[in-house]
């Protein structure tokens, strides 16, 4: 069997990746809302529930992005990457 190499923890672009994920999730909310007028009652509820979960996810990603930004500003070491 081949050897498994440990992938280094590269945090240099985490803030940007999280920001992209937030923007994609926000776009998904908008797209889902656009389908509401074409949906049945049961489908509407499912879309609204999913969008609520998306909003909660965005809140968590914003907190994570803040943590990453603070770590970046405090100068996390490249030795750990």
C-alpha positions in Angstrom: 0.0 0.0 0.0 1.1 3.6 -0.6 2.0 5.9 2.2 -0.4 8.5 3.4 1.0 11.9 3.5 -0.4 14.4 6.0 -1.8 17.5 4.2 -0.5 20.6 5.8 -3.1 23.0 7.3 -3.1 25.9 4.9 -5.3 28.6 6.4 -4.0 31.5 4.2 -7.2 31.6 2.1 -9.8 30.4 4.6 -11.4 33.9 4.9 -11.9 34.1 1.2 -13.2 30.5 1.0 -15.7 31.2 3.8 -16.8 34.4 2.1 -17.4 32.6 -1.2 -19.5 29.9 0.7 -21.6 32.7 2.3 -22.2 34.4 -1.0 -23.2 31.0 -2.6 -25.5 30.2 0.2 -27.1 33.7 -0.1 -27.6 33.1 -3.8 -29.2 29.8 -3.1 -31.7 31.5 -0.7 -32.6 34.0 -3.4 -33.0 31.2 -6.0 -35.2 29.2 -3.7 -37.3 32.2 -2.8 -37.9 32.7 -6.6 -39.4 29.2 -6.8 -41.9 29.8 -3.9 -44.6 31.2 -6.2 -44.5 28.0 -8.3 -44.6 25.7 -5.3 -47.3 23.9 -3.5 -48.0 24.4 0.2 -45.9 21.5 1.3 -43.0 22.4 -1.1 -43.2 26.1 0.1 -42.8 24.9 3.7 -39.8 22.7 2.8 -38.2 25.6 1.0 -38.8 28.0 3.9 -37.4 25.5 6.3 -34.3 24.9 4.2 -33.7 28.7 3.8 -33.9 29.0 7.6 -31.2 26.4 7.9 -29.2 28.2 5.3 -29.5 31.5 7.3 -28.3 29.7 10.5 -25.4 28.2 8.5 -24.5 31.7 7.2 -24.5 33.0 10.8 -22.0 30.2 11.7 -19.9 30.9 8.7 -19.7 34.6 9.6 -18.5 33.6 13.1 -15.9 31.3 11.6 -14.8 33.9 9.2 -14.3 36.4 12.0 -12.2 33.8 13.9 -10.1 33.2 10.8 -9.7 36.9 10.2 -8.6 37.5 13.8 -6.1 34.6 13.5 -4.8 36.0 10.3 -4.3 39.5 11.9 -2.6 38.0 14.9 -0.1 36.4 12.5 -0.7 32.7 12.6 2.5 30.9 11.8 3.4 29.5 8.4 5.2 26.8 10.3 1.8 25.1 11.0 0.9 25.1 7.3 
